[in-house]
Amino acid sequence: MKLTTSQFSMQCAFIAKNAAAWAGDALTLPERLNEEADVAAVARFTDEMRERLDRLDKWAGRQALKGGGE
C-alpha cells in the first residue's frame, strides 16, 4: 500500500508529538536544566526517532528512489 499525503502528515505529527514529549520529560526538573545530557537517554531518543523515520522511509518506498540500494 502506498503512503498517502494524509498518512504522511499523521506520521509527521506523531513523530513531533513524541519528540515534544521527550523534551517535556527532560525539562521536568528545573534544577537539572544545566546538567549534561544523559548519553543513554539521548541514545534511546535517537534510536526511537530513527526507527520511526526508517519505517516511514520504507512505507514511502524510499529505496526505489535510490535505485533499490542501501
PDB file with SEQRES, HELIX, SHEET and CRYST1 records, atoms N, CA, C and O in Angstrom:
SEQRES   1 A   70  MET LYS LEU THR THR SER GLN PHE SER MET GLN CYS ALA          
SEQRES   2 A   70  PHE ILE ALA LYS ASN ALA ALA ALA TRP ALA GLY ASP ALA          
SEQRES   3 A   70  LEU THR LEU PRO GLU ARG LEU ASN GLU GLU ALA ASP VAL          
SEQRES   4 A   70  ALA ALA VAL ALA ARG PHE THR ASP GLU MET ARG GLU ARG          
SEQRES   5 A   70  LEU ASP ARG LEU ASP LYS TRP ALA GLY ARG GLN ALA LEU          
SEQRES   6 A   70  LYS GLY GLY GLY GLU                                          
HELIX    1 AA1 THR A    5  ALA A   26  1                                  22    
HELIX    2 AA2 PRO A   30  ARG A   32  5                                   3    
HELIX    3 AA3 VAL A   39  ALA A   60  1                                  22    
HELIX    4 AA4 ARG A   62  LEU A   65  1                                   4    
CRYST1    1.000    1.000    1.000  90.00  90.00  90.00 P 1           1          
ATOM      1  N   MET A   1       0.840  -1.179   0.000  1.00  0.00           N  
ATOM      2  CA  MET A   1       0.000   0.000   0.000  1.00  0.00           C  
ATOM      3  C   MET A   1       0.889   1.247   0.000  1.00  0.00           C  
ATOM      4  O   MET A   1       1.839   1.346   0.776  1.00  0.00           O  
ATOM      5  N   LYS A   2       0.569   2.177  -0.866  1.00  0.00           N  
ATOM      6  CA  LYS A   2       1.324   3.424  -0.964  1.00  0.00           C  
ATOM      7  C   LYS A   2       0.969   4.361   0.190  1.00  0.00           C  
ATOM      8  O   LYS A   2      -0.158   4.368   0.684  1.00  0.00           O  
ATOM      9  N   LEU A   3       1.946   5.138   0.598  1.00  0.00           N  
ATOM     10  CA  LEU A   3       1.758   6.140   1.649  1.00  0.00           C  
ATOM     11  C   LEU A   3       1.019   7.336   1.065  1.00  0.00           C  
ATOM     12  O   LEU A   3       1.459   7.908   0.068  1.00  0.00           O  
ATOM     13  N   THR A   4      -0.084   7.716   1.665  1.00  0.00           N  
ATOM     14  CA  THR A   4      -0.828   8.886   1.198  1.00  0.00           C  
ATOM     15  C   THR A   4      -0.309  10.144   1.901  1.00  0.00           C  
ATOM     16  O   THR A   4       0.394  10.059   2.908  1.00  0.00           O  
ATOM     17  N   THR A   5      -0.661  11.292   1.364  1.00  0.00           N  
ATOM     18  CA  THR A   5      -0.271  12.558   1.986  1.00  0.00           C  
ATOM     19  C   THR A   5      -0.867  12.674   3.384  1.00  0.00           C  
ATOM     20  O   THR A   5      -0.219  13.176   4.302  1.00  0.00           O  
ATOM     21  N   SER A   6      -2.098  12.210   3.542  1.00  0.00           N  
ATOM     22  CA  SER A   6      -2.742  12.240   4.856  1.00  0.00           C  
ATOM     23  C   SER A   6      -1.991  11.365   5.856  1.00  0.00           C  
ATOM     24  O   SER A   6      -1.748  11.780   6.989  1.00  0.00           O  
ATOM     25  N   GLN A   7      -1.625  10.162   5.438  1.00  0.00           N  
ATOM     26  CA  GLN A   7      -0.875   9.264   6.321  1.00  0.00           C  
ATOM     27  C   GLN A   7       0.492   9.848   6.654  1.00  0.00           C  
ATOM     28  O   GLN A   7       0.953   9.751   7.792  1.00  0.00           O  
ATOM     29  N   PHE A   8       1.138  10.452   5.663  1.00  0.00           N  
ATOM     30  CA  PHE A   8       2.433  11.097   5.890  1.00  0.00           C  
ATOM     31  C   PHE A   8       2.292  12.203   6.931  1.00  0.00           C  
ATOM     32  O   PHE A   8       3.098  12.298   7.857  1.00  0.00           O  
ATOM     33  N   SER A   9       1.270  13.033   6.777  1.00  0.00           N  
ATOM     34  CA  SER A   9       1.039  14.123   7.735  1.00  0.00           C  
ATOM     35  C   SER A   9       0.784  13.590   9.135  1.00  0.00           C  
ATOM     36  O   SER A   9       1.280  14.146  10.115  1.00  0.00           O  
ATOM     37  N   MET A  10       0.011  12.512   9.232  1.00  0.00           N  
ATOM     38  CA  MET A  10      -0.261  11.912  10.544  1.00  0.00           C  
ATOM     39  C   MET A  10       1.021  11.386  11.175  1.00  0.00           C  
ATOM     40  O   MET A  10       1.230  11.553  12.377  1.00  0.00           O  
ATOM     41  N   GLN A  11       1.878  10.755  10.385  1.00  0.00           N  
ATOM     42  CA  GLN A  11       3.138  10.236  10.913  1.00  0.00           C  
ATOM     43  C   GLN A  11       4.049  11.378  11.366  1.00  0.00           C  
ATOM     44  O   GLN A  11       4.711  11.277  12.399  1.00  0.00           O  
ATOM     45  N   CYS A  12       4.079  12.462  10.589  1.00  0.00           N  
ATOM     46  CA  CYS A  12       4.872  13.636  10.993  1.00  0.00           C  
ATOM     47  C   CYS A  12       4.389  14.173  12.335  1.00  0.00           C  
ATOM     48  O   CYS A  12       5.193  14.473  13.218  1.00  0.00           O  
ATOM     49  N   ALA A  13       3.075  14.290  12.483  1.00  0.00           N  
ATOM     50  CA  ALA A  13       2.503  14.788  13.737  1.00  0.00           C  
ATOM     51  C   ALA A  13       2.820  13.846  14.893  1.00  0.00           C  
ATOM     52  O   ALA A  13       3.132  14.298  15.995  1.00  0.00           O  
ATOM     53  N   PHE A  14       2.742  12.542  14.647  1.00  0.00           N  
ATOM     54  CA  PHE A  14       3.028  11.553  15.684  1.00  0.00           C  
ATOM     55  C   PHE A  14       4.485  11.645  16.130  1.00  0.00           C  
ATOM     56  O   PHE A  14       4.775  11.603  17.325  1.00  0.00           O  
ATOM     57  N   ILE A  15       5.397  11.770  15.169  1.00  0.00           N  
ATOM     58  CA  ILE A  15       6.821  11.895  15.488  1.00  0.00           C  
ATOM     59  C   ILE A  15       7.075  13.182  16.268  1.00  0.00           C  
ATOM     60  O   ILE A  15       7.818  13.182  17.250  1.00  0.00           O  
ATOM     61  N   ALA A  16       6.456  14.277  15.829  1.00  0.00           N  
ATOM     62  CA  ALA A  16       6.623  15.562  16.521  1.00  0.00           C  
ATOM     63  C   ALA A  16       6.073  15.500  17.943  1.00  0.00           C  
ATOM     64  O   ALA A  16       6.678  16.040  18.870  1.00  0.00           O  
ATOM     65  N   LYS A  17       4.924  14.840  18.117  1.00  0.00           N  
ATOM     66  CA  LYS A  17       4.328  14.701  19.450  1.00  0.00           C  
ATOM     67  C   LYS A  17       5.263  13.938  20.377  1.00  0.00           C  
ATOM     68  O   LYS A  17       5.455  14.320  21.531  1.00  0.00           O  
ATOM     69  N   ASN A  18       5.838  12.864  19.868  1.00  0.00           N  
ATOM     70  CA  ASN A  18       6.747  12.068  20.692  1.00  0.00           C  
ATOM     71  C   ASN A  18       8.035  12.822  21.006  1.00  0.00           C  
ATOM     72  O   ASN A  18       8.555  12.719  22.117  1.00  0.00           O  
ATOM     73  N   ALA A  19       8.547  13.568  20.054  1.00  0.00           N  
ATOM     74  CA  ALA A  19       9.746  14.372  20.311  1.00  0.00           C  
ATOM     75  C   ALA A  19       9.444  15.447  21.357  1.00  0.00           C  
ATOM     76  O   ALA A  19      10.266  15.712  22.235  1.00  0.00           O  
ATOM     77  N   ALA A  20       8.267  16.063  21.260  1.00  0.00           N  
ATOM     78  CA  ALA A  20       7.876  17.072  22.247  1.00  0.00           C  
ATOM     79  C   ALA A  20       7.718  16.454  23.635  1.00  0.00           C  
ATOM     80  O   ALA A  20       8.062  17.079  24.638  1.00  0.00           O  
ATOM     81  N   ALA A  21       7.202  15.235  23.693  1.00  0.00           N  
ATOM     82  CA  ALA A  21       7.063  14.548  24.987  1.00  0.00           C  
ATOM     83  C   ALA A  21       8.433  14.289  25.604  1.00  0.00           C  
ATOM     84  O   ALA A  21       8.624  14.478  26.805  1.00  0.00           O  
ATOM     85  N   TRP A  22       9.388  13.854  24.778  1.00  0.00           N  
ATOM     86  CA  TRP A  22      10.753  13.644  25.277  1.00  0.00           C  
ATOM     87  C   TRP A  22      11.307  14.958  25.834  1.00  0.00           C  
ATOM     88  O   TRP A  22      11.894  14.978  26.916  1.00  0.00           O  
ATOM     89  N   ALA A  23      11.119  16.045  25.099  1.00  0.00           N  
ATOM     90  CA  ALA A  23      11.629  17.347  25.544  1.00  0.00           C  
ATOM     91  C   ALA A  23      10.973  17.758  26.857  1.00  0.00           C  
ATOM     92  O   ALA A  23      11.648  18.222  27.776  1.00  0.00           O  
ATOM     93  N   GLY A  24       9.671  17.589  26.940  1.00  0.00           N  
ATOM     94  CA  GLY A  24       8.956  17.936  28.166  1.00  0.00           C  
ATOM     95  C   GLY A  24       9.425  17.119  29.354  1.00  0.00           C  
ATOM     96  O   GLY A  24       9.604  17.649  30.451  1.00  0.00           O  
ATOM     97  N   ASP A  25       9.622  15.828  29.133  1.00  0.00           N  
ATOM     98  CA  ASP A  25      10.101  14.966  30.219  1.00  0.00           C  
ATOM     99  C   ASP A  25      11.497  15.373  30.680  1.00  0.00           C  
ATOM    100  O   ASP A  25      11.801  15.323  31.872  1.00  0.00           O  
ATOM    101  N   ALA A  26      12.339  15.775  29.739  1.00  0.00           N  
ATOM    102  CA  ALA A  26      13.709  16.168  30.088  1.00  0.00           C  
ATOM    103  C   ALA A  26      13.731  17.471  30.884  1.00  0.00           C  
ATOM    104  O   ALA A  26      14.680  17.731  31.624  1.00  0.00           O  
ATOM    105  N   LEU A  27      12.702  18.280  30.735  1.00  0.00           N  
ATOM    106  CA  LEU A  27      12.672  19.598  31.382  1.00  0.00           C  
ATOM    107  C   LEU A  27      11.819  19.642  32.645  1.00  0.00           C  
ATOM    108  O   LEU A  27      11.480  20.727  33.116  1.00  0.00           O  
ATOM    109  N   THR A  28      11.470  18.502  33.194  1.00  0.00           N  
ATOM    110  CA  THR A  28      10.566  18.499  34.347  1.00  0.00           C  
ATOM    111  C   THR A  28      11.207  18.998  35.634  1.00  0.00           C  
ATOM    112  O   THR A  28      10.506  19.514  36.505  1.00  0.00           O  
ATOM    113  N   LEU A  29      12.502  18.859  35.773  1.00  0.00           N  
ATOM    114  CA  LEU A  29      13.180  19.300  36.996  1.00  0.00           C  
ATOM    115  C   LEU A  29      14.066  20.506  36.688  1.00  0.00           C  
ATOM    116  O   LEU A  29      15.133  20.355  36.093  1.00  0.00           O  
ATOM    117  N   PRO A  30      13.632  21.698  37.088  1.00  0.00           N  
ATOM    118  CA  PRO A  30      14.388  22.911  36.770  1.00  0.00           C  
ATOM    119  C   PRO A  30      15.840  22.878  37.250  1.00  0.00           C  
ATOM    120  O   PRO A  30      16.718  23.463  36.616  1.00  0.00           O  
ATOM    121  N   GLU A  31      16.088  22.201  38.360  1.00  0.00           N  
ATOM    122  CA  GLU A  31      17.457  22.163  38.883  1.00  0.00           C  
ATOM    123  C   GLU A  31      18.395  21.336  37.997  1.00  0.00           C  
ATOM    124  O   GLU A  31      19.611  21.380  38.185  1.00  0.00           O  
ATOM    125  N   ARG A  32      17.853  20.589  37.041  1.00  0.00           N  
ATOM    126  CA  ARG A  32      18.697  19.754  36.175  1.00  0.00           C  
ATOM    127  C   ARG A  32      18.907  20.372  34.789  1.00  0.00           C  
ATOM    128  O   ARG A  32      19.542  19.761  33.929  1.00  0.00           O  
ATOM    129  N   LEU A  33      18.379  21.574  34.569  1.00  0.00           N  
ATOM    130  CA  LEU A  33      18.415  22.175  33.234  1.00  0.00           C  
ATOM    131  C   LEU A  33      19.820  22.364  32.680  1.00  0.00           C  
ATOM    132  O   LEU A  33      20.019  22.247  31.471  1.00  0.00           O  
ATOM    133  N   ASN A  34      20.786  22.649  33.521  1.00  0.00           N  
ATOM    134  CA  ASN A  34      22.142  22.919  33.044  1.00  0.00           C  
ATOM    135  C   ASN A  34      23.089  21.733  33.193  1.00  0.00           C  
ATOM    136  O   ASN A  34      24.289  21.860  32.950  1.00  0.00           O  
ATOM    137  N   GLU A  35      22.554  20.582  33.592  1.00  0.00           N  
ATOM    138  CA  GLU A  35      23.378  19.372  33.668  1.00  0.00           C  
ATOM    139  C   GLU A  35      23.638  18.849  32.261  1.00  0.00           C  
ATOM    140  O   GLU A  35      22.884  19.129  31.329  1.00  0.00           O  
ATOM    141  N   GLU A  36      24.726  18.081  32.123  1.00  0.00           N  
ATOM    142  CA  GLU A  36      24.992  17.434  30.842  1.00  0.00           C  
ATOM    143  C   GLU A  36      23.883  16.435  30.551  1.00  0.00           C  
ATOM    144  O   GLU A  36      23.341  15.800  31.456  1.00  0.00           O  
ATOM    145  N   ALA A  37      23.558  16.310  29.273  1.00  0.00           N  
ATOM    146  CA  ALA A  37      22.526  15.352  28.872  1.00  0.00           C  
ATOM    147  C   ALA A  37      23.001  13.930  29.155  1.00  0.00           C  
ATOM    148  O   ALA A  37      24.178  13.611  28.983  1.00  0.00           O  
ATOM    149  N   ASP A  38      22.086  13.095  29.584  1.00  0.00           N  
ATOM    150  CA  ASP A  38      22.376  11.688  29.841  1.00  0.00           C  
ATOM    151  C   ASP A  38      22.552  10.978  28.498  1.00  0.00           C  
ATOM    152  O   ASP A  38      21.628  10.934  27.686  1.00  0.00           O  
ATOM    153  N   VAL A  39      23.734  10.427  28.274  1.00  0.00           N  
ATOM    154  CA  VAL A  39      24.055   9.788  26.998  1.00  0.00           C  
ATOM    155  C   VAL A  39      23.080   8.650  26.691  1.00  0.00           C  
ATOM    156  O   VAL A  39      22.664   8.488  25.544  1.00  0.00           O  
ATOM    157  N   ALA A  40      22.717   7.876  27.687  1.00  0.00           N  
ATOM    158  CA  ALA A  40      21.787   6.761  27.472  1.00  0.00           C  
ATOM    159  C   ALA A  40      20.408   7.273  27.052  1.00  0.00           C  
ATOM    160  O   ALA A  40      19.757   6.674  26.195  1.00  0.00           O  
ATOM    161  N   ALA A  41      19.966   8.370  27.649  1.00  0.00           N  
ATOM    162  CA  ALA A  41      18.668   8.941  27.280  1.00  0.00           C  
ATOM    163  C   ALA A  41      18.701   9.468  25.849  1.00  0.00           C  
ATOM    164  O   ALA A  41      17.754   9.274  25.088  1.00  0.00           O  
ATOM    165  N   VAL A  42      19.786  10.131  25.490  1.00  0.00           N  
ATOM    166  CA  VAL A  42      19.928  10.628  24.115  1.00  0.00           C  
ATOM    167  C   VAL A  42      19.907   9.457  23.137  1.00  0.00           C  
ATOM    168  O   VAL A  42      19.268   9.532  22.087  1.00  0.00           O  
ATOM    169  N   ALA A  43      20.603   8.381  23.479  1.00  0.00           N  
ATOM    170  CA  ALA A  43      20.638   7.199  22.610  1.00  0.00           C  
ATOM    171  C   ALA A  43      19.248   6.588  22.463  1.00  0.00           C  
ATOM    172  O   ALA A  43      18.864   6.190  21.363  1.00  0.00           O  
ATOM    173  N   ARG A  44      18.485   6.507  23.562  1.00  0.00           N  
ATOM    174  CA  ARG A  44      17.122   5.965  23.480  1.00  0.00           C  
ATOM    175  C   ARG A  44      16.250   6.837  22.581  1.00  0.00           C  
ATOM    176  O   ARG A  44      15.471   6.329  21.774  1.00  0.00           O  
ATOM    177  N   PHE A  45      16.389   8.155  22.728  1.00  0.00           N  
ATOM    178  CA  PHE A  45      15.610   9.076  21.898  1.00  0.00           C  
ATOM    179  C   PHE A  45      15.971   8.927  20.423  1.00  0.00           C  
ATOM    180  O   PHE A  45      15.089   8.770  19.579  1.00  0.00           O  
ATOM    181  N   THR A  46      17.262   8.975  20.113  1.00  0.00           N  
ATOM    182  CA  THR A  46      17.655   8.900  18.700  1.00  0.00           C  
ATOM    183  C   THR A  46      17.319   7.536  18.102  1.00  0.00           C  
ATOM    184  O   THR A  46      16.943   7.452  16.933  1.00  0.00           O  
ATOM    185  N   ASP A  47      17.451   6.468  18.888  1.00  0.00           N  
ATOM    186  CA  ASP A  47      17.065   5.140  18.392  1.00  0.00           C  
ATOM    187  C   ASP A  47      15.574   5.094  18.066  1.00  0.00           C  
ATOM    188  O   ASP A  47      15.171   4.582  17.021  1.00  0.00           O  
ATOM    189  N   GLU A  48      14.760   5.637  18.977  1.00  0.00           N  
ATOM    190  CA  GLU A  48      13.311   5.638  18.759  1.00  0.00           C  
ATOM    191  C   GLU A  48      12.942   6.455  17.526  1.00  0.00           C  
ATOM    192  O   GLU A  48      12.157   6.005  16.691  1.00  0.00           O  
ATOM    193  N   MET A  49      13.505   7.653  17.411  1.00  0.00           N  
ATOM    194  CA  MET A  49      13.189   8.508  16.266  1.00  0.00           C  
ATOM    195  C   MET A  49      13.692   7.892  14.959  1.00  0.00           C  
ATOM    196  O   MET A  49      13.000   7.929  13.942  1.00  0.00           O  
ATOM    197  N   ARG A  50      14.889   7.333  14.994  1.00  0.00           N  
ATOM    198  CA  ARG A  50      15.456   6.705  13.793  1.00  0.00           C  
ATOM    199  C   ARG A  50      14.580   5.540  13.337  1.00  0.00           C  
ATOM    200  O   ARG A  50      14.337   5.371  12.143  1.00  0.00           O  
ATOM    201  N   GLU A  51      14.111   4.742  14.289  1.00  0.00           N  
ATOM    202  CA  GLU A  51      13.242   3.610  13.948  1.00  0.00           C  
ATOM    203  C   GLU A  51      11.957   4.100  13.281  1.00  0.00           C  
ATOM    204  O   GLU A  51      11.508   3.531  12.287  1.00  0.00           O  
ATOM    205  N   ARG A  52      11.378   5.150  13.834  1.00  0.00           N  
ATOM    206  CA  ARG A  52      10.144   5.697  13.257  1.00  0.00           C  
ATOM    207  C   ARG A  52      10.398   6.270  11.865  1.00  0.00           C  
ATOM    208  O   ARG A  52       9.600   6.063  10.951  1.00  0.00           O  
ATOM    209  N   LEU A  53      11.502   6.988  11.706  1.00  0.00           N  
ATOM    210  CA  LEU A  53      11.824   7.577  10.407  1.00  0.00           C  
ATOM    211  C   LEU A  53      12.170   6.512   9.377  1.00  0.00           C  
ATOM    212  O   LEU A  53      11.788   6.630   8.212  1.00  0.00           O  
ATOM    213  N   ASP A  54      12.885   5.480   9.790  1.00  0.00           N  
ATOM    214  CA  ASP A  54      13.202   4.374   8.878  1.00  0.00           C  
ATOM    215  C   ASP A  54      11.928   3.677   8.407  1.00  0.00           C  
ATOM    216  O   ASP A  54      11.801   3.330   7.232  1.00  0.00           O  
ATOM    217  N   ARG A  55      10.988   3.475   9.330  1.00  0.00           N  
ATOM    218  CA  ARG A  55       9.714   2.845   8.973  1.00  0.00           C  
ATOM    219  C   ARG A  55       8.949   3.724   7.981  1.00  0.00           C  
ATOM    220  O   ARG A  55       8.341   3.218   7.037  1.00  0.00           O  
ATOM    221  N   LEU A  56       8.982   5.038   8.199  1.00  0.00           N  
ATOM    222  CA  LEU A  56       8.317   5.971   7.294  1.00  0.00           C  
ATOM    223  C   LEU A  56       8.969   5.940   5.910  1.00  0.00           C  
ATOM    224  O   LEU A  56       8.272   5.931   4.895  1.00  0.00           O  
ATOM    225  N   ASP A  57      10.300   5.923   5.869  1.00  0.00           N  
ATOM    226  CA  ASP A  57      11.013   5.804   4.588  1.00  0.00           C  
ATOM    227  C   ASP A  57      10.601   4.536   3.848  1.00  0.00           C  
ATOM    228  O   ASP A  57      10.348   4.566   2.644  1.00  0.00           O  
ATOM    229  N   LYS A  58      10.536   3.427   4.572  1.00  0.00           N  
ATOM    230  CA  LYS A  58      10.174   2.149   3.956  1.00  0.00           C  
ATOM    231  C   LYS A  58       8.747   2.207   3.417  1.00  0.00           C  
ATOM    232  O   LYS A  58       8.479   1.761   2.301  1.00  0.00           O  
ATOM    233  N   TRP A  59       7.840   2.757   4.212  1.00  0.00           N  
ATOM    234  CA  TRP A  59       6.444   2.873   3.818  1.00  0.00           C  
ATOM    235  C   TRP A  59       6.311   3.729   2.558  1.00  0.00           C  
ATOM    236  O   TRP A  59       5.495   3.434   1.685  1.00  0.00           O  
ATOM    237  N   ALA A  60       7.115   4.789   2.468  1.00  0.00           N  
ATOM    238  CA  ALA A  60       7.056   5.694   1.318  1.00  0.00           C  
ATOM    239  C   ALA A  60       7.752   5.124   0.090  1.00  0.00           C  
ATOM    240  O   ALA A  60       7.562   5.631  -1.016  1.00  0.00           O  
ATOM    241  N   GLY A  61       8.551   4.081   0.265  1.00  0.00           N  
ATOM    242  CA  GLY A  61       9.269   3.489  -0.856  1.00  0.00           C  
ATOM    243  C   GLY A  61      10.560   4.205  -1.189  1.00  0.00           C  
ATOM    244  O   GLY A  61      10.926   4.310  -2.360  1.00  0.00           O  
ATOM    245  N   ARG A  62      11.247   4.694  -0.189  1.00  0.00           N  
ATOM    246  CA  ARG A  62      12.469   5.469  -0.420  1.00  0.00           C  
ATOM    247  C   ARG A  62      13.544   4.675  -1.151  1.00  0.00           C  
ATOM    248  O   ARG A  62      14.299   5.256  -1.932  1.00  0.00           O  
ATOM    249  N   GLN A  63      13.638   3.380  -0.927  1.00  0.00           N  
ATOM    250  CA  GLN A  63      14.668   2.593  -1.605  1.00  0.00           C  
ATOM    251  C   GLN A  63      14.504   2.655  -3.114  1.00  0.00           C  
ATOM    252  O   GLN A  63      15.498   2.640  -3.841  1.00  0.00           O  
ATOM    253  N   ALA A  64      13.270   2.724  -3.598  1.00  0.00           N  
ATOM    254  CA  ALA A  64      13.037   2.833  -5.038  1.00  0.00           C  
ATOM    255  C   ALA A  64      13.613   4.139  -5.570  1.00  0.00           C  
ATOM    256  O   ALA A  64      14.100   4.194  -6.699  1.00  0.00           O  
ATOM    257  N   LEU A  65      13.557   5.187  -4.760  1.00  0.00           N  
ATOM    258  CA  LEU A  65      14.103   6.482  -5.146  1.00  0.00           C  
ATOM    259  C   LEU A  65      15.612   6.415  -5.311  1.00  0.00           C  
ATOM    260  O   LEU A  65      16.180   7.088  -6.172  1.00  0.00           O  
ATOM    261  N   LYS A  66      16.260   5.602  -4.485  1.00  0.00           N  
ATOM    262  CA  LYS A  66      17.713   5.459  -4.523  1.00  0.00           C  
ATOM    263  C   LYS A  66      18.156   4.327  -5.449  1.00  0.00           C  
ATOM    264  O   LYS A  66      19.339   3.987  -5.483  1.00  0.00           O  
ATOM    265  N   GLY A  67      17.242   3.752  -6.183  1.00  0.00           N  
ATOM    266  CA  GLY A  67      17.600   2.665  -7.073  1.00  0.00           C  
ATOM    267  C   GLY A  67      17.664   1.316  -6.387  1.00  0.00           C  
ATOM    268  O   GLY A  67      18.274   0.385  -6.912  1.00  0.00           O  
ATOM    269  N   GLY A  68      17.044   1.192  -5.221  1.00  0.00           N  
ATOM    270  CA  GLY A  68      16.980  -0.086  -4.527  1.00  0.00           C  
ATOM    271  C   GLY A  68      18.162  -0.385  -3.637  1.00  0.00           C  
ATOM    272  O   GLY A  68      18.149  -1.397  -2.936  1.00  0.00           O  
ATOM    273  N   GLY A  69      19.189   0.455  -3.632  1.00  0.00           N  
ATOM    274  CA  GLY A  69      20.356   0.202  -2.792  1.00  0.00           C  
ATOM    275  C   GLY A  69      20.160   0.665  -1.374  1.00  0.00           C  
ATOM    276  O   GLY A  69      19.175   1.333  -1.057  1.00  0.00           O  
ATOM    277  N   GLU A  70      21.096   0.311  -0.521  1.00  0.00           N  
ATOM    278  CA  GLU A  70      21.178   0.732   0.886  1.00  0.00           C  
ATOM    279  C   GLU A  70      20.846  -0.332   1.847  1.00  0.00           C  
ATOM    280  O   GLU A  70      20.878  -0.104   3.057  1.00  0.00           O  
TER     281      GLU A  70                                                      
END                                                                             
